[in-house]
Amino acid sequence: MTTPQPLTIGIDFGTTNSVVALADPTTGAVLVQFAIEDGETATFRSALSFQFHAAEGEGRPERIVEAGPWAIEAYVEDPHDTRFIQSFKTFAASAAFTETRIHDRRYTFEDLLSAFLLKLRHHAGAAMADLPPRVIVGRPVTFAGGRPDEALALSRYETAFKRLGFEDVRYAYEPVGAAFYFARILEQDATVLVADFGGGTSDFSIIRFERTPGGLKSTPLARSGVGVAGDAFDYRIIDNLVSPELGKGSFYTSLGKTLPAPQRYYSAFARWDQLALLRASRDMRDIRGLASTSLEPEKIERLIEVLDDNHGHALYRAVSTLKQDLSRAETAQFSFVAGDVRIEKPVTRAQFEAWIAPELTAIETALDEALQASGLPLEGIDRVFLTGGTSLTPAVRALFHRRFGASRIETGGEFESIAAGLALIGLQPDVERWTRTTTPD
């Protein structure tokens, strides 16, 4: 009598959204659902909120931490007294990020991820009440950042996931997870190129799938990745549409000289991970001082308002809406209205694609690296599976249509494919072939 394989769990901790899937040999992979006000959702925003509320009577103030949709709700209800952090996955492989201080408390990356995972498990309810000892965690092929430290990122992951209660933490490349998800619908042998476009990274994997009497045989052929994706597209939108209205390119006077406003303020402002920290940084004091010496003080005052009044989430919604609209139409209206700040401009798809041209080049270069490593010609790729939210960008899709033609391209599962595939990997008898730990097995 054979012993049934245990339930496995796959967690796709994403830059923008996180998804959890459970799998067993009978039912396959099922996404964990989170009950929200207007129904259920499988996508859990990768965001945190921190609030301090004075307790009634004497005693220390109460610290309230939330994550996902509940973090957004806390921020919307009380933006002034809420520290809202998003896209913090971007810090995972950064040795330069050691900690941030929130309400006079020190938080390392491990602390932020632990807090996030604990709240995610809480909101999952019964679905994650009893965790199996092993978890398959998705990881990008190349972590985001200028000089990403892969070992540092995985050690930080290890600490956080073991705090959640897992004993055996294994990592699988995110596009490999997506490949296992896609392989469910294959009806014949195929060499599959999976392109996964998230918020922080674009990752590619080429895998050969073959049907055998013993089941589906999978052979990895090549992989590549680049730390460029949806958040980098957002940066271009903010840098071109918003930052000039908030003082980028303006000048100020100092000791009788006319000087340009420091670019570093706007480089940080246009990145979601940095925007969350800018309000509490040393630069904030200098930004306030800049308003009194600027030749266009009204623009600097707008920047200060966006930071002081925590308009970051409203800006995120405006940028996301523009990208979605430009995916459907050649022209769209950008509208960022928050407090006294009002920035409204028409944008064409051609303008947007010109802004993101450097990122598109980086993505195409990473694709070339995967194809070269596989040793296959373009004709050797039978199917192309595009997944992840940024795969919906027309310029990204056009890149693959030019190379492979529409007939070989499949799309779908933009938000579920990785988590479901990771959970399915956990069921494989040769799971060690597809995963790794932070230490050799």
C-alpha atoms as one frame of an Amber mdcrd trajectory, in Angstrom:
protein
   0.000   0.000   0.000   1.454   3.327  -1.081   1.466   6.339   1.184  -0.247
   9.370  -0.401   1.978  12.366  -0.976   1.438  15.187   1.504  -0.205  18.457
   0.659   2.254  20.969  -0.760   2.179  24.734  -0.707   3.588  27.197  -3.209
   4.030  30.879  -2.426   4.617  33.503  -5.088   5.863  36.511  -3.104   5.687
  39.175  -5.778   6.768  42.776  -5.992   3.183  43.943  -6.539   0.983  40.982
  -5.579   1.476  37.709  -3.725  -0.423  34.474  -4.358  -0.566  31.189  -2.431
  -1.551  27.781  -3.821  -2.127  24.387  -2.205  -1.775  21.139  -4.142  -2.227
  17.413  -3.724  -2.111  14.559  -6.262  -5.903  14.266  -6.407  -7.134  17.826
  -6.834  -4.067  19.477  -8.335  -3.383  23.093  -7.423  -5.969  25.331  -5.757
  -5.424  29.000  -4.985  -5.927  30.288  -1.457  -8.752  32.829  -1.388  -8.906
  35.892   0.841 -12.306  37.193   1.937 -12.633  40.898   1.206 -15.570  43.280
   1.466 -16.967  42.648  -2.027 -16.168  38.936  -2.346 -12.958  36.917  -2.550
  -9.580  37.445  -4.140  -6.554  35.232  -4.720  -4.184  38.183  -5.169  -2.837
  39.639  -1.944  -1.172  43.023  -2.452   2.471  42.988  -1.349   2.019  45.988
   0.901   2.334  46.785   4.602   0.878  49.490   6.809   1.999  50.552  10.273
  -0.066  52.655  12.643   0.332  53.776  16.233  -2.868  54.500  18.153  -2.855
  55.989  21.626  -4.410  53.562  24.091  -7.244  54.736  26.307  -6.052  55.853
  29.713  -2.474  55.162  30.645  -0.225  52.745  28.871   1.868  52.505  25.750
   0.415  53.325  22.308  -0.891  50.350  20.358   1.051  49.353  17.238  -1.167
  48.012  14.450   0.377  46.232  11.466  -1.628  45.242   8.404  -0.882  43.755
   5.003  -2.492  43.248   1.612  -5.891  44.867   0.960  -6.181  45.605   4.665
  -2.990  47.672   4.553  -4.468  49.739   1.741  -7.705  50.160   3.699  -5.810
  51.379   6.759  -3.869  53.845   4.637  -6.981  55.202   2.887  -8.768  55.706
   6.205  -5.859  57.485   7.897  -3.111  58.458   5.424  -1.454  61.033   7.696
  -0.703  58.634  10.555  -0.095  55.503   8.483   3.287  54.388   7.209   2.509
  52.583   3.952   5.143  50.406   2.265   4.848  48.661  -1.093   7.201  46.924
  -3.536   9.530  46.108  -0.643  10.602  42.891  -2.376  12.895  45.185  -4.366
  15.128  45.467  -1.275  15.589  41.701  -0.873  18.971  41.457  -2.602  20.250
  44.909  -1.618  23.136  44.964   0.842  22.649  48.741   1.042  19.256  48.221
   2.671  19.919  47.228   6.264  16.861  48.606   8.027  14.161  51.221   8.136
  12.761  52.826  11.266   9.017  52.964  11.736   7.665  54.701  14.815  11.132
  54.477  16.398  11.307  50.740  15.837  13.951  49.078  13.676  12.764  46.828
  10.828  15.153  44.748   8.743  13.998  43.217   5.459  13.416  39.960   7.319
  11.177  41.783   9.783   9.126  43.371   7.009   8.684  40.055   5.191   7.869
  38.224   8.426   5.212  40.789   9.316   3.768  40.490   5.816   3.662  36.686
   5.841   2.103  36.500   9.295  -0.727  38.824   8.264  -1.174  36.934   4.981
  -1.521  33.670   6.921  -3.960  35.327   9.344  -6.222  36.546   6.542  -6.063
  33.178   4.784  -7.868  31.665   7.754  -8.442  27.910   7.770  -6.666  27.426
   4.423  -3.299  28.098   6.081  -4.109  27.077   9.641  -2.058  23.874   9.402
   1.051  24.280   7.298   2.986  21.368   5.789   6.668  21.286   6.756   7.815
  22.101   3.193   7.100  25.201   1.129   8.143  25.963  -2.447   8.884  29.678
  -2.703   9.201  31.474  -6.012  12.313  33.494  -6.728  13.296  35.556  -9.769
  16.075  34.399 -12.058  17.768  37.737 -11.401  16.796  39.791  -8.371  15.990
  43.469  -8.801  18.620  46.094  -8.074  21.865  47.422  -9.442  24.135  44.810
  -7.833  21.773  42.158  -6.457  23.192  39.761  -3.871  21.348  36.470  -4.465
  22.744  34.732  -1.370  21.691  37.650   0.824  18.171  37.639  -0.619  17.695
  33.900  -0.090  19.042  34.036   3.462  16.562  36.818   4.234  13.752  34.751
   2.709  14.881  31.763   4.756  14.646  33.663   8.035  11.191  35.035   7.294
   9.619  31.818   6.003  10.974  29.775   8.901   9.480  32.304  11.297   6.153
  31.445   9.686   6.672  27.824  10.759   8.091  26.046   7.704  10.905  23.576
   8.361  11.988  22.914   4.765  12.091  26.046   2.601  12.829  25.382  -1.066
  13.169  27.875  -3.893  12.154  27.478  -7.521  12.559  29.969 -10.336   9.333
  31.845 -10.947   9.186  31.137 -14.716   9.723  27.432 -13.971   6.664  27.553
 -11.724   4.722  29.184 -14.555   5.965  26.459 -16.926   4.575  23.701 -14.703
   1.243  25.540 -14.635   1.214  25.793 -18.427   2.268  22.156 -18.923  -1.120
  20.973 -17.610  -2.750  21.852 -20.940  -0.090  20.373 -23.222  -1.452  17.568
 -25.366   1.836  16.647 -27.012   5.578  16.952 -26.443   6.769  20.545 -26.615
   9.686  22.836 -25.926   8.227  25.784 -24.048   9.603  29.264 -23.513   8.029
  30.879 -20.473   8.305  34.644 -20.088   7.218  35.912 -16.692   6.830  39.672
 -16.305   6.194  40.902 -12.790   6.600  44.182 -10.980  10.331  43.974 -10.325
  11.818  41.411 -12.726  11.400  39.855 -16.164  12.364  36.165 -16.187  12.689
  33.556 -18.915  12.900  29.780 -18.800  13.039  27.195 -21.579  11.863  23.680
 -20.671  11.280  20.518 -22.694   8.093  18.637 -21.723   7.573  15.062 -22.901
   4.647  12.712 -22.316   5.808   9.291 -21.076   4.003   6.220 -19.681   5.268
   7.251 -16.250   3.903  10.766 -16.546   5.164  14.125 -17.736   8.939  14.278
 -18.148  10.456  17.739 -17.785  13.957  18.830 -18.796  15.285  22.338 -18.078
  17.237  23.797 -21.005  18.003  27.427 -20.174  17.030  30.437 -18.102  17.783
  34.156 -17.877  16.393  37.256 -16.252  16.750  40.977 -15.744  15.752  43.235
 -12.852  13.418  45.308 -15.024   9.618  45.055 -15.299   6.421  46.869 -14.375
   7.866  49.071 -11.640  10.480  50.351 -14.098   7.669  51.260 -16.500   5.977
  53.115 -13.635   9.229  54.971 -12.980   9.234  56.283 -16.548   5.644  57.509
 -16.259   6.298  59.323 -12.998   9.616  60.733 -14.198   8.075  62.135 -17.384
   4.604  63.204 -16.212   4.684  63.850 -12.477   8.164  64.799 -11.302   8.461
  67.876 -13.597   5.301  69.236 -11.951   6.897  68.672  -8.537  10.167  70.494
  -9.198  12.293  68.143 -11.289  14.345  70.309 -13.634  13.735  73.454 -11.579
  16.404  75.629  -9.960  17.123  77.169  -6.573  19.547  79.778  -5.248  22.361
  79.156  -2.760  25.192  81.547  -1.807  24.452  83.706  -4.821  24.480  80.773
  -7.255  21.625  79.256  -9.242  21.663  75.463  -8.964  19.456  72.609 -10.252
  17.191  70.812  -7.799  18.968  67.563  -6.766  18.031  64.713  -9.075  18.306
  62.126  -6.284  15.066  63.363  -4.725  13.185  62.554  -7.915  15.004  59.282
  -8.557  13.764  58.093  -5.161  10.319  59.642  -5.587   9.657  57.755  -8.839
  10.384  54.322  -7.320   7.666  52.703  -5.227  10.115  51.078  -2.834  12.027
  54.332  -2.298   8.931  56.545  -2.113   7.817  54.618   0.946  11.045  55.581
   2.720  11.618  59.106   1.383   9.138  60.702   3.771  11.142  59.444   6.769
  14.602  60.048   5.274  17.141  62.776   5.983  16.419  64.188   2.528  12.972
  65.280   3.683  14.447  68.099   5.763  16.440  69.325   2.746  13.363  69.157
   0.513  11.481  71.390   2.939  14.365  73.858   2.903  14.411  73.820  -0.887
  10.922  75.326  -1.002  12.196  78.650   0.421  15.014  79.027  -2.127  13.438
  77.510  -5.229  12.712  79.655  -8.266   9.463  77.673  -8.608   8.460  77.150
  -4.973   4.914  76.091  -5.840   6.282  72.929  -7.457   8.389  71.991  -4.438
   5.365  72.635  -2.196   3.441  70.082  -4.270   6.230  67.553  -3.744   6.131
  68.193   0.002   2.347  67.762   0.054   2.518  64.434  -1.800   5.059  63.176
   0.747   3.573  64.705   3.913   0.000  63.763   3.087   0.956  60.281   1.905
  -0.470  60.589  -1.594   1.727  57.708  -2.780  -1.108  55.219  -3.119  -3.234
  57.687  -5.088  -0.259  58.148  -7.417   0.086  54.363  -7.750  -3.574  54.088
  -8.785  -3.179  56.869 -11.342  -0.113  55.261 -12.913  -1.706  51.786 -12.951
  -4.860  53.166 -14.562  -2.840  54.864 -17.297  -0.980  51.641 -18.127  -4.233
  49.693 -18.271  -5.882  52.311 -20.484  -2.911  52.416 -22.866  -3.103  48.625
 -23.160  -6.573  49.070 -24.638  -6.305  52.360 -26.542  -3.760  54.422 -28.457
  -4.398  57.496 -26.275  -5.357  57.822 -22.615  -5.713  60.540 -20.002  -3.339
  60.555 -17.043  -5.089  61.912 -13.958  -3.442  62.291 -10.570  -5.650  64.293
  -8.236  -4.943  64.268  -4.505  -5.415  67.108  -2.052  -4.291  70.304  -3.762
  -2.213  68.407  -6.305  -3.784  68.060  -9.756  -1.815  66.689 -12.706  -3.829
  65.754 -15.787  -2.305  65.144 -19.208  -3.091  63.131 -22.346  -0.575  60.400
 -23.175  -0.227  58.382 -26.368   0.886  54.779 -26.483   3.749  55.874 -28.748
   4.968  58.298 -26.063   4.835  55.614 -23.399   6.694  53.127 -25.569   9.390
  55.722 -26.262   9.802  56.284 -22.503  10.219  52.565 -21.793  12.481  51.846
 -24.771  15.563  51.219 -22.545  13.618  48.663 -20.485  12.292  46.935 -23.610
  15.863  46.635 -24.880  16.991  45.111 -21.575  14.114  42.613 -21.704  14.950
  41.616 -25.278  18.615  41.178 -24.353  17.674  38.808 -21.519  15.462  36.854
 -23.926  18.381  36.511 -26.327  20.547  35.180 -23.480  18.037  32.409 -22.724
  17.749  31.422 -26.385  21.524  31.409 -26.812  22.022  29.316 -23.663  19.490
  26.744 -24.924  21.320  26.338 -28.217  17.972  26.323 -30.033  16.956  28.344
 -33.094  13.698  30.280 -32.926  12.058  27.373 -34.789  13.039  25.067 -31.923
  10.577  26.781 -29.572   7.186  25.090 -29.958   5.149  27.214 -27.550   5.633
  30.572 -25.849   3.754  31.269 -22.617   3.531  34.909 -21.538   2.425  35.520
 -17.966   2.588  38.170 -15.247   0.827  41.525 -15.164   3.393  43.356 -17.302
   2.884  40.813 -20.104  -0.339  42.718 -20.855   1.687  45.713 -22.119   1.284
  45.806 -25.935   4.965  46.668 -26.550   6.023  43.599 -24.555   3.671  41.316
 -26.454   4.755  42.804 -29.767   8.348  41.790 -29.035   7.311  38.108 -28.931
   4.891  38.330 -31.836   7.720  39.647 -34.037   9.994  36.787 -33.019   7.660
  33.814 -32.818   4.407  34.717 -34.551   0.969  34.740 -32.965   0.270  31.041
 -33.522   2.904  29.875 -31.003   2.007  32.341 -28.250  -0.267  31.569 -25.303
  -1.249  33.928 -22.505  -3.178  33.687 -19.268  -2.877  33.045 -15.578  -1.221
  36.434 -15.223  -1.564  36.364 -11.451  -2.014  32.676 -10.591   0.357  30.713
 -12.814   3.490  30.937 -10.661   1.934  30.013  -7.308  -0.030  27.116  -8.816
   3.043  25.851 -10.624   5.195  26.083  -7.503   2.701  23.953  -5.583   2.712
  21.410  -8.426   6.516  21.296  -8.358   6.229  20.287  -4.714   4.413  17.117
  -5.847   7.192  16.037  -8.210   9.100  12.893  -7.180  12.306  14.655  -8.278
  11.512  17.896  -6.475  15.225  18.392  -5.740  15.847  18.759  -9.456  13.599
  21.793  -9.692  14.303  23.460  -6.377  17.192  24.418  -4.162  17.717  25.352
  -0.560  19.999  28.046   0.791  22.460  25.265   1.676  23.447  22.250  -0.467
  21.154  19.213  -0.096
